[in-house]
Amino acid sequence: MQDQPNEPSMPQDLHHRDAVMIASLLHLMSHYTARDENDRPCVRLASVIERHLCALARLPELDPVLRATCEQLCEKWAGMVDDGMPRPPAKPGFLERIMRGGRLGASPA
């Protein structure tokens, strides 16, 4: 009987994929923290980190402790992304427009 070449089994493939995702996540997180203290936080990078954490948290074969940690961190990073997003300028309210004496966009005389 001739030996068949060893083909990676499904669990090894999953384990390798998980390891690659975790390594990528650690790499992204290290870049995020390596910023100069004068640099503003990078919302795009934080968003990518959040997506990686969420993807890991959804993997059913991942260790339950690691999956729960990723879920918690995903929520934290989502908050950081939300806090870092630019806010639209505040529109004047109805009462404020009336008090200024004109319609929105009309210049005061």
VOGU-3710 file (C-alpha; in Angstrom, 3 decimals, decimal comma):
1> mqdqpnepsm> 0,000/0,000/0,000  1,398/3,376/-1,003  1,296/6,289/1,431  -0,837/9,187/0,345  0,676/12,685/0,753  -0,539/14,400/3,868  -3,258/16,844/2,957  -4,221/19,436/5,536  -7,330/18,392/7,368  -10,238/20,753/7,831
11> pqdlhhrdav> -9,472/21,546/11,510  -5,859/22,417/10,634  -7,055/24,737/7,864  -9,437/26,448/10,293  -6,716/26,700/12,924  -4,336/28,270/10,382  -7,005/30,748/9,220  -7,740/31,727/12,828  -4,037/32,175/13,540  -3,649/34,398/10,461
21> miasllhlms> -6,617/36,535/11,533  -5,268/36,903/15,070  -1,784/37,751/13,768  -3,283/40,354/11,412  -5,303/41,838/14,244  -2,260/42,100/16,510  -0,328/43,748/13,671  -3,085/46,317/13,106  -3,372/47,031/16,831  0,375/47,564/17,125
31> hytardendr> 0,242/50,105/14,281  -2,637/51,884/15,982  -0,715/52,225/19,252  2,575/53,170/17,557  1,246/56,603/16,598  3,048/59,727/17,690  1,359/61,258/20,733  0,556/64,361/18,643  -1,223/62,316/15,953  -4,983/62,072/16,032
41> pcvrlasvie> -6,440/58,557/16,282  -6,952/56,949/12,877  -10,657/56,138/12,587  -10,131/53,972/9,501  -7,581/51,790/11,254  -9,792/51,531/14,328  -12,673/50,493/12,063  -10,573/47,732/10,460  -9,547/46,514/13,927  -13,206/46,464/14,977
51> rhlcalarlp> -14,158/44,415/11,901  -11,375/41,884/12,582  -12,512/41,532/16,191  -16,123/41,025/15,120  -15,101/38,424/12,534  -13,118/36,505/15,145  -16,002/36,724/17,619  -18,278/35,026/15,062  -16,030/31,996/14,547  -17,797/29,058/16,206
61> eldpvlratc> -14,649/26,909/16,406  -12,645/29,595/18,230  -11,903/29,015/21,897  -14,880/30,372/23,924  -12,676/32,592/26,107  -10,980/34,119/23,069  -14,339/34,536/21,307  -15,851/36,321/24,343  -12,800/38,578/24,603  -13,122/39,492/20,923
71> eqlcekwagm> -16,836/40,291/21,429  -16,047/42,634/24,315  -13,190/44,310/22,467  -15,329/44,654/19,353  -17,803/46,741/21,363  -15,004/48,895/22,805  -13,451/49,542/19,393  -16,881/50,297/17,914  -17,245/53,018/20,562  -13,817/54,394/19,663
81> vddgmprppa> -14,797/54,480/15,997  -18,072/56,256/16,806  -16,260/58,797/18,992  -13,699/59,477/16,267  -16,159/60,046/13,440  -16,577/63,657/12,368  -19,834/65,159/13,525  -22,038/67,148/11,168  -22,343/70,823/12,054  -25,275/71,576/14,319
91> kpgflerimr> -28,232/73,111/12,523  -29,955/76,014/14,208  -33,289/75,067/15,700  -36,651/76,522/14,757  -36,728/78,903/17,723  -33,201/80,129/17,021  -34,103/80,894/13,400  -37,171/82,872/14,530  -35,126/84,813/17,086  -32,618/85,776/14,397
101> ggrlgaspa> -35,518/87,203/12,412  -35,282/85,390/9,152  -35,271/82,231/7,219  -32,303/79,875/7,208  -29,809/81,125/4,695  -31,094/84,736/4,757  -28,393/87,127/5,831  -29,246/89,574/8,606  -29,475/93,240/7,549
//
